[in-house]
Amino acid sequence: MSDEMCKKDIRGLLKTFGVMADEAIVGHIAKNPNVNTLNFKVILEDLTKYDDENTEKLSLEVTKSINCK
C-alpha cells in the first residue's frame, strides 16, 4: 500500500470515529442534562494479527473532561 493510500485510510478511520463519537456524546448529554462534566477515555487498540508474536502492538490512550454547562 502506498504511503498516500495509508494516510487516506488513517484519515478515514479518524473521521468516522470523530463523527460517531460526536453523535454519541451529544446524544448522551441530551439524555443526561443535569451532568456538568463528563470524563472520557478513548483507547486505540491494535487488533492486527502479526506473524511475529514479539511485534509491539500500537496502544494509545487519551483522557479528557468535557464541560457540559
VENWOMO-V269514 format. One record per pair of residues at least 12 apart in sequence whose C-alpha atoms are under 7 Angstrom apart, sorted by the first residue. I is the first residue (numbers start at 0). J is the second residue. D is the distance in whole Angstrom. If there is no record, write none. Layout:
# VENWOMO-V269514
{{I | J | D} {I | J | D}}
This chain:
# VENWOMO-V269514
{{34 | 67 | 7} {35 | 66 | 6} {35 | 67 | 5} {35 | 68 | 5} {36 | 64 | 7} {36 | 65 | 6} {36 | 66 | 5} {36 | 67 | 6} {37 | 64 | 6} {37 | 65 | 5} {37 | 66 | 7} {38 | 63 | 6} {38 | 64 | 4} {38 | 65 | 6} {39 | 62 | 6} {39 | 63 | 5} {39 | 64 | 6} {40 | 60 | 7} {40 | 61 | 6} {40 | 62 | 4} {40 | 63 | 7} {41 | 60 | 6} {41 | 61 | 5} {41 | 62 | 6} {42 | 59 | 6} {42 | 60 | 4} {42 | 61 | 7} {43 | 58 | 6} {43 | 59 | 5} {43 | 60 | 6} {44 | 57 | 7} {44 | 58 | 5} {44 | 59 | 7} {45 | 57 | 5} {45 | 58 | 6}}
